[in-house]
Amino acid sequence: MLFSVRMDVDIPRDLDPEVRADTLAREKAYSQELQRSGKWPHIWRVVGAYSNISVFDVDSNEELHDLLWNLPLFPYMTIDVTPLAPHPSAI
Ligand SMILES: O=C(O)CC1=CCC(=O)O1
């Protein structure tokens, strides 16, 4: 099952710099592990925003929910999920 996921990041300006750096490092490691596994095949920066649009390839809604819930940046994100289906004109 493919999902398009938009993540808008909003880290509070007064967050402790060490906590910020640690959270970003854990986010990078977590996302790269999922990219290597094939569960997160695309991640693209949204130009001009602290946002990304990603594609997830998972087995269920519950799996996607768990992957997103465990993002280290999850507390600082607004997440919008769009389920995808094959387009009849795709070649
Ligand atoms: O920078 C972002 O868009 C947030 C993010 C998601 C995975 C990652 O490594 O950073």
PDB file of the backbone (N, CA, C, O) and the ligand in Angstrom, with CONECT records:
HET    LIG  A 101      10
ATOM      1  N   MET A   1       0.848  -1.190   0.000  1.00  0.00           N
ATOM      2  CA  MET A   1       0.000   0.000   0.000  1.00  0.00           C
ATOM      3  C   MET A   1       0.885   1.241   0.000  1.00  0.00           C
ATOM      4  O   MET A   1       1.792   1.389   0.819  1.00  0.00           O
ATOM      5  N   LEU A   2       0.583   2.136  -0.959  1.00  0.00           N
ATOM      6  CA  LEU A   2       1.382   3.357  -1.051  1.00  0.00           C
ATOM      7  C   LEU A   2       0.616   4.539  -0.457  1.00  0.00           C
ATOM      8  O   LEU A   2      -0.595   4.678  -0.626  1.00  0.00           O
ATOM      9  N   PHE A   3       1.360   5.367   0.231  1.00  0.00           N
ATOM     10  CA  PHE A   3       0.794   6.584   0.824  1.00  0.00           C
ATOM     11  C   PHE A   3       1.722   7.752   0.538  1.00  0.00           C
ATOM     12  O   PHE A   3       2.942   7.647   0.663  1.00  0.00           O
ATOM     13  N   SER A   4       1.114   8.870   0.150  1.00  0.00           N
ATOM     14  CA  SER A   4       1.842  10.134   0.119  1.00  0.00           C
ATOM     15  C   SER A   4       1.665  10.793   1.486  1.00  0.00           C
ATOM     16  O   SER A   4       0.552  10.905   2.000  1.00  0.00           O
ATOM     17  N   VAL A   5       2.768  11.219   2.052  1.00  0.00           N
ATOM     18  CA  VAL A   5       2.723  11.819   3.395  1.00  0.00           C
ATOM     19  C   VAL A   5       3.442  13.158   3.360  1.00  0.00           C
ATOM     20  O   VAL A   5       4.610  13.236   2.978  1.00  0.00           O
ATOM     21  N   ARG A   6       2.743  14.202   3.759  1.00  0.00           N
ATOM     22  CA  ARG A   6       3.392  15.506   3.894  1.00  0.00           C
ATOM     23  C   ARG A   6       3.650  15.762   5.376  1.00  0.00           C
ATOM     24  O   ARG A   6       2.760  15.626   6.215  1.00  0.00           O
ATOM     25  N   MET A   7       4.888  16.133   5.670  1.00  0.00           N
ATOM     26  CA  MET A   7       5.264  16.445   7.054  1.00  0.00           C
ATOM     27  C   MET A   7       5.710  17.904   7.108  1.00  0.00           C
ATOM     28  O   MET A   7       6.668  18.293   6.440  1.00  0.00           O
ATOM     29  N   ASP A   8       5.020  18.696   7.894  1.00  0.00           N
ATOM     30  CA  ASP A   8       5.404  20.084   8.141  1.00  0.00           C
ATOM     31  C   ASP A   8       6.018  20.155   9.530  1.00  0.00           C
ATOM     32  O   ASP A   8       5.383  19.809  10.527  1.00  0.00           O
ATOM     33  N   VAL A   9       7.257  20.608   9.577  1.00  0.00           N
ATOM     34  CA  VAL A   9       8.009  20.599  10.835  1.00  0.00           C
ATOM     35  C   VAL A   9       7.966  21.990  11.465  1.00  0.00           C
ATOM     36  O   VAL A   9       8.158  23.002  10.791  1.00  0.00           O
ATOM     37  N   ASP A  10       7.709  22.017  12.766  1.00  0.00           N
ATOM     38  CA  ASP A  10       7.683  23.288  13.500  1.00  0.00           C
ATOM     39  C   ASP A  10       8.306  23.049  14.881  1.00  0.00           C
ATOM     40  O   ASP A  10       7.610  22.743  15.850  1.00  0.00           O
ATOM     41  N   ILE A  11       9.637  23.198  14.945  1.00  0.00           N
ATOM     42  CA  ILE A  11      10.350  22.990  16.206  1.00  0.00           C
ATOM     43  C   ILE A  11      10.343  24.302  16.976  1.00  0.00           C
ATOM     44  O   ILE A  11      10.712  25.343  16.431  1.00  0.00           O
ATOM     45  N   PRO A  12       9.925  24.264  18.243  1.00  0.00           N
ATOM     46  CA  PRO A  12       9.886  25.518  19.018  1.00  0.00           C
ATOM     47  C   PRO A  12      11.267  26.180  19.078  1.00  0.00           C
ATOM     48  O   PRO A  12      12.278  25.506  19.275  1.00  0.00           O
ATOM     49  N   ARG A  13      11.297  27.492  18.909  1.00  0.00           N
ATOM     50  CA  ARG A  13      12.576  28.222  18.892  1.00  0.00           C
ATOM     51  C   ARG A  13      13.318  28.095  20.215  1.00  0.00           C
ATOM     52  O   ARG A  13      14.546  28.175  20.250  1.00  0.00           O
ATOM     53  N   ASP A  14      12.572  27.896  21.314  1.00  0.00           N
ATOM     54  CA  ASP A  14      13.221  27.850  22.629  1.00  0.00           C
ATOM     55  C   ASP A  14      13.572  26.422  23.063  1.00  0.00           C
ATOM     56  O   ASP A  14      13.940  26.203  24.217  1.00  0.00           O
ATOM     57  N   LEU A  15      13.461  25.446  22.143  1.00  0.00           N
ATOM     58  CA  LEU A  15      13.852  24.081  22.504  1.00  0.00           C
ATOM     59  C   LEU A  15      15.353  24.050  22.795  1.00  0.00           C
ATOM     60  O   LEU A  15      16.150  24.653  22.077  1.00  0.00           O
ATOM     61  N   ASP A  16      15.720  23.338  23.860  1.00  0.00           N
ATOM     62  CA  ASP A  16      17.138  23.203  24.225  1.00  0.00           C
ATOM     63  C   ASP A  16      17.952  22.763  22.993  1.00  0.00           C
ATOM     64  O   ASP A  16      17.583  21.787  22.338  1.00  0.00           O
ATOM     65  N   PRO A  17      19.048  23.464  22.668  1.00  0.00           N
ATOM     66  CA  PRO A  17      19.819  23.133  21.456  1.00  0.00           C
ATOM     67  C   PRO A  17      20.324  21.693  21.431  1.00  0.00           C
ATOM     68  O   PRO A  17      20.410  21.080  20.367  1.00  0.00           O
ATOM     69  N   GLU A  18      20.661  21.151  22.613  1.00  0.00           N
ATOM     70  CA  GLU A  18      21.130  19.750  22.643  1.00  0.00           C
ATOM     71  C   GLU A  18      19.990  18.784  22.326  1.00  0.00           C
ATOM     72  O   GLU A  18      20.175  17.800  21.610  1.00  0.00           O
ATOM     73  N   VAL A  19      18.823  19.077  22.865  1.00  0.00           N
ATOM     74  CA  VAL A  19      17.649  18.233  22.575  1.00  0.00           C
ATOM     75  C   VAL A  19      17.321  18.325  21.091  1.00  0.00           C
ATOM     76  O   VAL A  19      16.993  17.325  20.452  1.00  0.00           O
ATOM     77  N   ARG A  20      17.413  19.545  20.546  1.00  0.00           N
ATOM     78  CA  ARG A  20      17.131  19.752  19.118  1.00  0.00           C
ATOM     79  C   ARG A  20      18.102  18.927  18.259  1.00  0.00           C
ATOM     80  O   ARG A  20      17.684  18.206  17.353  1.00  0.00           O
ATOM     81  N   ALA A  21      19.398  19.044  18.558  1.00  0.00           N
ATOM     82  CA  ALA A  21      20.401  18.336  17.763  1.00  0.00           C
ATOM     83  C   ALA A  21      20.226  16.821  17.886  1.00  0.00           C
ATOM     84  O   ALA A  21      20.342  16.097  16.897  1.00  0.00           O
ATOM     85  N   ASP A  22      19.949  16.346  19.097  1.00  0.00           N
ATOM     86  CA  ASP A  22      19.759  14.910  19.303  1.00  0.00           C
ATOM     87  C   ASP A  22      18.523  14.410  18.561  1.00  0.00           C
ATOM     88  O   ASP A  22      18.552  13.340  17.952  1.00  0.00           O
ATOM     89  N   THR A  23      17.443  15.179  18.611  1.00  0.00           N
ATOM     90  CA  THR A  23      16.203  14.774  17.936  1.00  0.00           C
ATOM     91  C   THR A  23      16.418  14.713  16.428  1.00  0.00           C
ATOM     92  O   THR A  23      15.963  13.777  15.770  1.00  0.00           O
ATOM     93  N   LEU A  24      17.120  15.722  15.873  1.00  0.00           N
ATOM     94  CA  LEU A  24      17.367  15.730  14.422  1.00  0.00           C
ATOM     95  C   LEU A  24      18.261  14.563  14.009  1.00  0.00           C
ATOM     96  O   LEU A  24      18.046  13.959  12.958  1.00  0.00           O
ATOM     97  N   ALA A  25      19.256  14.246  14.824  1.00  0.00           N
ATOM     98  CA  ALA A  25      20.140  13.119  14.498  1.00  0.00           C
ATOM     99  C   ALA A  25      19.364  11.801  14.532  1.00  0.00           C
ATOM    100  O   ALA A  25      19.544  10.939  13.671  1.00  0.00           O
ATOM    101  N   ARG A  26      18.490  11.658  15.549  1.00  0.00           N
ATOM    102  CA  ARG A  26      17.691  10.427  15.629  1.00  0.00           C
ATOM    103  C   ARG A  26      16.690  10.346  14.482  1.00  0.00           C
ATOM    104  O   ARG A  26      16.434   9.264  13.952  1.00  0.00           O
ATOM    105  N   GLU A  27      16.122  11.493  14.098  1.00  0.00           N
ATOM    106  CA  GLU A  27      15.193  11.513  12.961  1.00  0.00           C
ATOM    107  C   GLU A  27      15.894  11.046  11.681  1.00  0.00           C
ATOM    108  O   GLU A  27      15.356  10.237  10.925  1.00  0.00           O
ATOM    109  N   LYS A  28      17.098  11.568  11.455  1.00  0.00           N
ATOM    110  CA  LYS A  28      17.841  11.196  10.243  1.00  0.00           C
ATOM    111  C   LYS A  28      18.145   9.700  10.232  1.00  0.00           C
ATOM    112  O   LYS A  28      17.939   9.030   9.220  1.00  0.00           O
ATOM    113  N   ALA A  29      18.630   9.180  11.350  1.00  0.00           N
ATOM    114  CA  ALA A  29      18.971   7.751  11.421  1.00  0.00           C
ATOM    115  C   ALA A  29      17.726   6.887  11.217  1.00  0.00           C
ATOM    116  O   ALA A  29      17.763   5.892  10.494  1.00  0.00           O
ATOM    117  N   TYR A  30      16.629   7.277  11.859  1.00  0.00           N
ATOM    118  CA  TYR A  30      15.367   6.518  11.760  1.00  0.00           C
ATOM    119  C   TYR A  30      14.864   6.519  10.323  1.00  0.00           C
ATOM    120  O   TYR A  30      14.466   5.478   9.801  1.00  0.00           O
ATOM    121  N   SER A  31      14.882   7.690   9.679  1.00  0.00           N
ATOM    122  CA  SER A  31      14.346   7.760   8.309  1.00  0.00           C
ATOM    123  C   SER A  31      15.262   7.005   7.341  1.00  0.00           C
ATOM    124  O   SER A  31      14.779   6.359   6.410  1.00  0.00           O
ATOM    125  N   GLN A  32      16.571   7.081   7.552  1.00  0.00           N
ATOM    126  CA  GLN A  32      17.468   6.384   6.628  1.00  0.00           C
ATOM    127  C   GLN A  32      17.366   4.868   6.787  1.00  0.00           C
ATOM    128  O   GLN A  32      17.521   4.126   5.817  1.00  0.00           O
ATOM    129  N   GLU A  33      17.107   4.413   8.010  1.00  0.00           N
ATOM    130  CA  GLU A  33      16.882   2.975   8.215  1.00  0.00           C
ATOM    131  C   GLU A  33      15.644   2.521   7.447  1.00  0.00           C
ATOM    132  O   GLU A  33      15.656   1.472   6.804  1.00  0.00           O
ATOM    133  N   LEU A  34      14.569   3.318   7.517  1.00  0.00           N
ATOM    134  CA  LEU A  34      13.337   2.957   6.800  1.00  0.00           C
ATOM    135  C   LEU A  34      13.513   3.077   5.289  1.00  0.00           C
ATOM    136  O   LEU A  34      12.931   2.299   4.533  1.00  0.00           O
ATOM    137  N   GLN A  35      14.321   4.058   4.840  1.00  0.00           N
ATOM    138  CA  GLN A  35      14.598   4.161   3.407  1.00  0.00           C
ATOM    139  C   GLN A  35      15.340   2.914   2.925  1.00  0.00           C
ATOM    140  O   GLN A  35      15.010   2.351   1.881  1.00  0.00           O
ATOM    141  N   ARG A  36      16.342   2.488   3.693  1.00  0.00           N
ATOM    142  CA  ARG A  36      17.103   1.283   3.306  1.00  0.00           C
ATOM    143  C   ARG A  36      16.202   0.048   3.271  1.00  0.00           C
ATOM    144  O   ARG A  36      16.409  -0.846   2.451  1.00  0.00           O
ATOM    145  N   SER A  37      15.214  -0.004   4.150  1.00  0.00           N
ATOM    146  CA  SER A  37      14.330  -1.179   4.220  1.00  0.00           C
ATOM    147  C   SER A  37      13.314  -1.200   3.086  1.00  0.00           C
ATOM    148  O   SER A  37      12.673  -2.224   2.848  1.00  0.00           O
ATOM    149  N   GLY A  38      13.159  -0.069   2.376  1.00  0.00           N
ATOM    150  CA  GLY A  38      12.170   0.015   1.302  1.00  0.00           C
ATOM    151  C   GLY A  38      10.812   0.519   1.749  1.00  0.00           C
ATOM    152  O   GLY A  38       9.920   0.715   0.924  1.00  0.00           O
ATOM    153  N   LYS A  39      10.643   0.733   3.054  1.00  0.00           N
ATOM    154  CA  LYS A  39       9.345   1.216   3.556  1.00  0.00           C
ATOM    155  C   LYS A  39       9.121   2.692   3.243  1.00  0.00           C
ATOM    156  O   LYS A  39       7.983   3.160   3.218  1.00  0.00           O
ATOM    157  N   TRP A  40      10.217   3.431   3.004  1.00  0.00           N
ATOM    158  CA  TRP A  40      10.143   4.886   2.805  1.00  0.00           C
ATOM    159  C   TRP A  40      10.933   5.185   1.520  1.00  0.00           C
ATOM    160  O   TRP A  40      12.045   5.709   1.582  1.00  0.00           O
ATOM    161  N   PRO A  41      10.352   4.848   0.354  1.00  0.00           N
ATOM    162  CA  PRO A  41      11.141   4.929  -0.888  1.00  0.00           C
ATOM    163  C   PRO A  41      11.409   6.332  -1.404  1.00  0.00           C
ATOM    164  O   PRO A  41      12.341   6.526  -2.184  1.00  0.00           O
ATOM    165  N   HIS A  42      10.620   7.315  -0.993  1.00  0.00           N
ATOM    166  CA  HIS A  42      10.865   8.688  -1.464  1.00  0.00           C
ATOM    167  C   HIS A  42      10.740   9.674  -0.307  1.00  0.00           C
ATOM    168  O   HIS A  42       9.851   9.570   0.538  1.00  0.00           O
ATOM    169  N   ILE A  43      11.671  10.640  -0.300  1.00  0.00           N
ATOM    170  CA  ILE A  43      11.527  11.808   0.578  1.00  0.00           C
ATOM    171  C   ILE A  43      12.053  13.006  -0.197  1.00  0.00           C
ATOM    172  O   ILE A  43      13.195  13.022  -0.658  1.00  0.00           O
ATOM    173  N   TRP A  44      11.185  14.015  -0.331  1.00  0.00           N
ATOM    174  CA  TRP A  44      11.516  15.209  -1.105  1.00  0.00           C
ATOM    175  C   TRP A  44      11.282  16.442  -0.249  1.00  0.00           C
ATOM    176  O   TRP A  44      10.285  16.537   0.466  1.00  0.00           O
ATOM    177  N   ARG A  45      12.197  17.370  -0.329  1.00  0.00           N
ATOM    178  CA  ARG A  45      12.007  18.647   0.347  1.00  0.00           C
ATOM    179  C   ARG A  45      10.963  19.460  -0.416  1.00  0.00           C
ATOM    180  O   ARG A  45      10.974  19.484  -1.646  1.00  0.00           O
ATOM    181  N   VAL A  46      10.069  20.120   0.301  1.00  0.00           N
ATOM    182  CA  VAL A  46       9.141  21.078  -0.302  1.00  0.00           C
ATOM    183  C   VAL A  46       9.885  22.406  -0.379  1.00  0.00           C
ATOM    184  O   VAL A  46      10.281  22.962   0.646  1.00  0.00           O
ATOM    185  N   VAL A  47      10.074  22.909  -1.589  1.00  0.00           N
ATOM    186  CA  VAL A  47      10.890  24.107  -1.782  1.00  0.00           C
ATOM    187  C   VAL A  47      10.303  25.283  -0.998  1.00  0.00           C
ATOM    188  O   VAL A  47       9.118  25.599  -1.106  1.00  0.00           O
ATOM    189  N   GLY A  48      11.161  25.912  -0.213  1.00  0.00           N
ATOM    190  CA  GLY A  48      10.765  27.102   0.525  1.00  0.00           C
ATOM    191  C   GLY A  48      10.055  26.833   1.833  1.00  0.00           C
ATOM    192  O   GLY A  48       9.522  27.757   2.446  1.00  0.00           O
ATOM    193  N   ALA A  49      10.037  25.566   2.282  1.00  0.00           N
ATOM    194  CA  ALA A  49       9.332  25.248   3.531  1.00  0.00           C
ATOM    195  C   ALA A  49      10.137  24.219   4.315  1.00  0.00           C
ATOM    196  O   ALA A  49      10.904  23.448   3.739  1.00  0.00           O
ATOM    197  N   TYR A  50       9.955  24.212   5.638  1.00  0.00           N
ATOM    198  CA  TYR A  50      10.556  23.146   6.456  1.00  0.00           C
ATOM    199  C   TYR A  50       9.557  21.992   6.457  1.00  0.00           C
ATOM    200  O   TYR A  50       8.926  21.677   7.466  1.00  0.00           O
ATOM    201  N   SER A  51       9.443  21.384   5.290  1.00  0.00           N
ATOM    202  CA  SER A  51       8.441  20.340   5.041  1.00  0.00           C
ATOM    203  C   SER A  51       9.028  19.324   4.078  1.00  0.00           C
ATOM    204  O   SER A  51       9.942  19.619   3.309  1.00  0.00           O
ATOM    205  N   ASN A  52       8.479  18.127   4.143  1.00  0.00           N
ATOM    206  CA  ASN A  52       8.811  17.147   3.104  1.00  0.00           C
ATOM    207  C   ASN A  52       7.554  16.477   2.615  1.00  0.00           C
ATOM    208  O   ASN A  52       6.537  16.426   3.306  1.00  0.00           O
ATOM    209  N   ILE A  53       7.650  15.955   1.389  1.00  0.00           N
ATOM    210  CA  ILE A  53       6.620  15.052   0.869  1.00  0.00           C
ATOM    211  C   ILE A  53       7.315  13.724   0.631  1.00  0.00           C
ATOM    212  O   ILE A  53       8.310  13.635  -0.088  1.00  0.00           O
ATOM    213  N   SER A  54       6.763  12.701   1.256  1.00  0.00           N
ATOM    214  CA  SER A  54       7.356  11.374   1.225  1.00  0.00           C
ATOM    215  C   SER A  54       6.360  10.368   0.678  1.00  0.00           C
ATOM    216  O   SER A  54       5.149  10.586   0.708  1.00  0.00           O
ATOM    217  N   VAL A  55       6.895   9.258   0.175  1.00  0.00           N
ATOM    218  CA  VAL A  55       6.063   8.113  -0.186  1.00  0.00           C
ATOM    219  C   VAL A  55       6.463   6.954   0.725  1.00  0.00           C
ATOM    220  O   VAL A  55       7.641   6.620   0.856  1.00  0.00           O
ATOM    221  N   PHE A  56       5.455   6.353   1.348  1.00  0.00           N
ATOM    222  CA  PHE A  56       5.661   5.164   2.177  1.00  0.00           C
ATOM    223  C   PHE A  56       5.029   3.962   1.485  1.00  0.00           C
ATOM    224  O   PHE A  56       3.965   4.069   0.876  1.00  0.00           O
ATOM    225  N   ASP A  57       5.692   2.828   1.586  1.00  0.00           N
ATOM    226  CA  ASP A  57       5.199   1.571   1.014  1.00  0.00           C
ATOM    227  C   ASP A  57       5.081   0.579   2.170  1.00  0.00           C
ATOM    228  O   ASP A  57       6.065  -0.030   2.590  1.00  0.00           O
ATOM    229  N   VAL A  58       3.864   0.433   2.671  1.00  0.00           N
ATOM    230  CA  VAL A  58       3.646  -0.352   3.893  1.00  0.00           C
ATOM    231  C   VAL A  58       2.534  -1.375   3.675  1.00  0.00           C
ATOM    232  O   VAL A  58       1.854  -1.362   2.649  1.00  0.00           O
ATOM    233  N   ASP A  59       2.362  -2.260   4.657  1.00  0.00           N
ATOM    234  CA  ASP A  59       1.386  -3.343   4.517  1.00  0.00           C
ATOM    235  C   ASP A  59       0.002  -2.973   5.023  1.00  0.00           C
ATOM    236  O   ASP A  59      -0.976  -3.636   4.678  1.00  0.00           O
ATOM    237  N   SER A  60      -0.099  -1.920   5.839  1.00  0.00           N
ATOM    238  CA  SER A  60      -1.407  -1.600   6.434  1.00  0.00           C
ATOM    239  C   SER A  60      -1.419  -0.160   6.946  1.00  0.00           C
ATOM    240  O   SER A  60      -0.372   0.465   7.115  1.00  0.00           O
ATOM    241  N   ASN A  61      -2.622   0.349   7.187  1.00  0.00           N
ATOM    242  CA  ASN A  61      -2.762   1.657   7.825  1.00  0.00           C
ATOM    243  C   ASN A  61      -2.072   1.672   9.185  1.00  0.00           C
ATOM    244  O   ASN A  61      -1.441   2.655   9.573  1.00  0.00           O
ATOM    245  N   GLU A  62      -2.210   0.545   9.902  1.00  0.00           N
ATOM    246  CA  GLU A  62      -1.636   0.481  11.249  1.00  0.00           C
ATOM    247  C   GLU A  62      -0.105   0.572  11.185  1.00  0.00           C
ATOM    248  O   GLU A  62       0.520   1.230  12.017  1.00  0.00           O
ATOM    249  N   GLU A  63       0.490  -0.097  10.184  1.00  0.00           N
ATOM    250  CA  GLU A  63       1.955  -0.026  10.067  1.00  0.00           C
ATOM    251  C   GLU A  63       2.391   1.411   9.807  1.00  0.00           C
ATOM    252  O   GLU A  63       3.344   1.898  10.416  1.00  0.00           O
ATOM    253  N   LEU A  64       1.679   2.096   8.887  1.00  0.00           N
ATOM    254  CA  LEU A  64       2.050   3.492   8.614  1.00  0.00           C
ATOM    255  C   LEU A  64       1.892   4.342   9.873  1.00  0.00           C
ATOM    256  O   LEU A  64       2.751   5.163  10.194  1.00  0.00           O
ATOM    257  N   HIS A  65       0.788   4.133  10.576  1.00  0.00           N
ATOM    258  CA  HIS A  65       0.569   4.909  11.797  1.00  0.00           C
ATOM    259  C   HIS A  65       1.727   4.712  12.780  1.00  0.00           C
ATOM    260  O   HIS A  65       2.229   5.678  13.354  1.00  0.00           O
ATOM    261  N   ASP A  66       2.142   3.473  12.967  1.00  0.00           N
ATOM    262  CA  ASP A  66       3.231   3.196  13.912  1.00  0.00           C
ATOM    263  C   ASP A  66       4.544   3.827  13.456  1.00  0.00           C
ATOM    264  O   ASP A  66       5.287   4.380  14.266  1.00  0.00           O
ATOM    265  N   LEU A  67       4.830   3.742  12.137  1.00  0.00           N
ATOM    266  CA  LEU A  67       6.073   4.344  11.643  1.00  0.00           C
ATOM    267  C   LEU A  67       6.076   5.850  11.877  1.00  0.00           C
ATOM    268  O   LEU A  67       7.088   6.420  12.285  1.00  0.00           O
ATOM    269  N   LEU A  68       4.937   6.491  11.617  1.00  0.00           N
ATOM    270  CA  LEU A  68       4.871   7.948  11.775  1.00  0.00           C
ATOM    271  C   LEU A  68       4.892   8.333  13.252  1.00  0.00           C
ATOM    272  O   LEU A  68       5.557   9.292  13.643  1.00  0.00           O
ATOM    273  N   TRP A  69       4.167   7.586  14.055  1.00  0.00           N
ATOM    274  CA  TRP A  69       4.077   7.873  15.494  1.00  0.00           C
ATOM    275  C   TRP A  69       5.452   7.828  16.145  1.00  0.00           C
ATOM    276  O   TRP A  69       5.722   8.553  17.102  1.00  0.00           O
ATOM    277  N   ASN A  70       6.325   6.960  15.610  1.00  0.00           N
ATOM    278  CA  ASN A  70       7.663   6.787  16.200  1.00  0.00           C
ATOM    279  C   ASN A  70       8.721   7.722  15.632  1.00  0.00           C
ATOM    280  O   ASN A  70       9.885   7.643  16.024  1.00  0.00           O
ATOM    281  N   LEU A  71       8.334   8.610  14.711  1.00  0.00           N
ATOM    282  CA  LEU A  71       9.299   9.605  14.233  1.00  0.00           C
ATOM    283  C   LEU A  71       9.769  10.456  15.411  1.00  0.00           C
ATOM    284  O   LEU A  71       8.940  10.987  16.150  1.00  0.00           O
ATOM    285  N   PRO A  72      11.084  10.596  15.601  1.00  0.00           N
ATOM    286  CA  PRO A  72      11.543  11.453  16.699  1.00  0.00           C
ATOM    287  C   PRO A  72      10.988  12.878  16.625  1.00  0.00           C
ATOM    288  O   PRO A  72      10.785  13.519  17.657  1.00  0.00           O
ATOM    289  N   LEU A  73      10.742  13.374  15.408  1.00  0.00           N
ATOM    290  CA  LEU A  73      10.189  14.731  15.266  1.00  0.00           C
ATOM    291  C   LEU A  73       8.661  14.760  15.348  1.00  0.00           C
ATOM    292  O   LEU A  73       8.053  15.821  15.210  1.00  0.00           O
ATOM    293  N   PHE A  74       8.041  13.603  15.570  1.00  0.00           N
ATOM    294  CA  PHE A  74       6.569  13.544  15.551  1.00  0.00           C
ATOM    295  C   PHE A  74       5.912  14.630  16.422  1.00  0.00           C
ATOM    296  O   PHE A  74       4.929  15.238  15.997  1.00  0.00           O
ATOM    297  N   PRO A  75       6.441  14.886  17.641  1.00  0.00           N
ATOM    298  CA  PRO A  75       5.777  15.914  18.477  1.00  0.00           C
ATOM    299  C   PRO A  75       5.813  17.306  17.855  1.00  0.00           C
ATOM    300  O   PRO A  75       5.053  18.185  18.260  1.00  0.00           O
ATOM    301  N   TYR A  76       6.689  17.513  16.876  1.00  0.00           N
ATOM    302  CA  TYR A  76       6.858  18.847  16.287  1.00  0.00           C
ATOM    303  C   TYR A  76       6.377  18.900  14.843  1.00  0.00           C
ATOM    304  O   TYR A  76       6.742  19.807  14.095  1.00  0.00           O
ATOM    305  N   MET A  77       5.565  17.939  14.459  1.00  0.00           N
ATOM    306  CA  MET A  77       5.123  17.862  13.062  1.00  0.00           C
ATOM    307  C   MET A  77       3.606  17.935  12.951  1.00  0.00           C
ATOM    308  O   MET A  77       2.867  17.489  13.829  1.00  0.00           O
ATOM    309  N   THR A  78       3.173  18.521  11.826  1.00  0.00           N
ATOM    310  CA  THR A  78       1.804  18.307  11.365  1.00  0.00           C
ATOM    311  C   THR A  78       1.911  17.368  10.163  1.00  0.00           C
ATOM    312  O   THR A  78       2.670  17.628   9.230  1.00  0.00           O
ATOM    313  N   ILE A  79       1.150  16.284  10.195  1.00  0.00           N
ATOM    314  CA  ILE A  79       1.284  15.236   9.175  1.00  0.00           C
ATOM    315  C   ILE A  79      -0.039  15.069   8.446  1.00  0.00           C
ATOM    316  O   ILE A  79      -1.105  14.979   9.053  1.00  0.00           O
ATOM    317  N   ASP A  80       0.067  15.031   7.118  1.00  0.00           N
ATOM    318  CA  ASP A  80      -1.118  14.845   6.282  1.00  0.00           C
ATOM    319  C   ASP A  80      -0.885  13.617   5.400  1.00  0.00           C
ATOM    320  O   ASP A  80       0.084  13.567   4.643  1.00  0.00           O
ATOM    321  N   VAL A  81      -1.776  12.631   5.501  1.00  0.00           N
ATOM    322  CA  VAL A  81      -1.612  11.356   4.798  1.00  0.00           C
ATOM    323  C   VAL A  81      -2.630  11.232   3.668  1.00  0.00           C
ATOM    324  O   VAL A  81      -3.821  11.473   3.864  1.00  0.00           O
ATOM    325  N   THR A  82      -2.147  10.854   2.480  1.00  0.00           N
ATOM    326  CA  THR A  82      -3.028  10.631   1.325  1.00  0.00           C
ATOM    327  C   THR A  82      -2.781   9.220   0.779  1.00  0.00           C
ATOM    328  O   THR A  82      -1.686   8.925   0.300  1.00  0.00           O
ATOM    329  N   PRO A  83      -3.798   8.345   0.852  1.00  0.00           N
ATOM    330  CA  PRO A  83      -3.624   7.023   0.255  1.00  0.00           C
ATOM    331  C   PRO A  83      -3.539   7.114  -1.265  1.00  0.00           C
ATOM    332  O   PRO A  83      -4.222   7.936  -1.875  1.00  0.00           O
ATOM    333  N   LEU A  84      -2.710   6.281  -1.876  1.00  0.00           N
ATOM    334  CA  LEU A  84      -2.505   6.310  -3.327  1.00  0.00           C
ATOM    335  C   LEU A  84      -2.988   5.002  -3.964  1.00  0.00           C
ATOM    336  O   LEU A  84      -2.880   3.925  -3.377  1.00  0.00           O
ATOM    337  N   ALA A  85      -3.521   5.129  -5.175  1.00  0.00           N
ATOM    338  CA  ALA A  85      -3.921   3.968  -5.976  1.00  0.00           C
ATOM    339  C   ALA A  85      -3.329   4.129  -7.368  1.00  0.00           C
ATOM    340  O   ALA A  85      -3.046   5.252  -7.783  1.00  0.00           O
ATOM    341  N   PRO A  86      -3.137   3.045  -8.096  1.00  0.00           N
ATOM    342  CA  PRO A  86      -2.588   3.157  -9.449  1.00  0.00           C
ATOM    343  C   PRO A  86      -3.485   4.033 -10.324  1.00  0.00           C
ATOM    344  O   PRO A  86      -4.711   3.944 -10.258  1.00  0.00           O
ATOM    345  N   HIS A  87      -2.850   4.891 -11.156  1.00  0.00           N
ATOM    346  CA  HIS A  87      -3.616   5.721 -12.088  1.00  0.00           C
ATOM    347  C   HIS A  87      -3.841   4.927 -13.369  1.00  0.00           C
ATOM    348  O   HIS A  87      -2.908   4.296 -13.867  1.00  0.00           O
ATOM    349  N   PRO A  88      -5.071   4.943 -13.920  1.00  0.00           N
ATOM    350  CA  PRO A  88      -5.358   4.134 -15.113  1.00  0.00           C
ATOM    351  C   PRO A  88      -4.559   4.555 -16.343  1.00  0.00           C
ATOM    352  O   PRO A  88      -4.426   3.779 -17.289  1.00  0.00           O
ATOM    353  N   SER A  89      -4.023   5.786 -16.337  1.00  0.00           N
ATOM    354  CA  SER A  89      -3.251   6.239 -17.503  1.00  0.00           C
ATOM    355  C   SER A  89      -1.746   6.052 -17.327  1.00  0.00           C
ATOM    356  O   SER A  89      -0.955   6.371 -18.214  1.00  0.00           O
ATOM    357  N   ALA A  90      -1.375   5.531 -16.171  1.00  0.00           N
ATOM    358  CA  ALA A  90       0.064   5.366 -15.926  1.00  0.00           C
ATOM    359  C   ALA A  90       0.647   4.342 -16.898  1.00  0.00           C
ATOM    360  O   ALA A  90       0.038   3.306 -17.163  1.00  0.00           O
ATOM    361  N   ILE A  91       1.841   4.646 -17.429  1.00  0.00           N
ATOM    362  CA  ILE A  91       2.515   3.686 -18.324  1.00  0.00           C
ATOM    363  C   ILE A  91       3.837   3.248 -17.698  1.00  0.00           C
ATOM    364  O   ILE A  91       4.562   2.444 -18.285  1.00  0.00           O
TER     365      ILE A  91
HETATM  366  O1  LIG A 101      13.472  17.644   7.551  1.00  0.00           O
HETATM  367  C1  LIG A 101      12.358  17.065   7.461  1.00  0.00           C
HETATM  368  O2  LIG A 101      11.609  17.186   6.489  1.00  0.00           O
HETATM  369  C2  LIG A 101      11.937  16.113   8.548  1.00  0.00           C
HETATM  370  C3  LIG A 101      12.511  14.798   8.331  1.00  0.00           C
HETATM  371  C4  LIG A 101      11.869  13.643   8.066  1.00  0.00           C
HETATM  372  C5  LIG A 101      12.843  12.595   7.931  1.00  0.00           C
HETATM  373  C6  LIG A 101      14.078  13.319   8.137  1.00  0.00           C
HETATM  374  O3  LIG A 101      15.225  12.846   8.134  1.00  0.00           O
HETATM  375  O4  LIG A 101      13.854  14.628   8.353  1.00  0.00           O
CONECT  366  367
CONECT  367  366  368  369
CONECT  368  367
CONECT  369  367  370
CONECT  370  369  371  375
CONECT  371  370  372
CONECT  372  371  373
CONECT  373  372  374  375
CONECT  374  373
CONECT  375  370  373
END
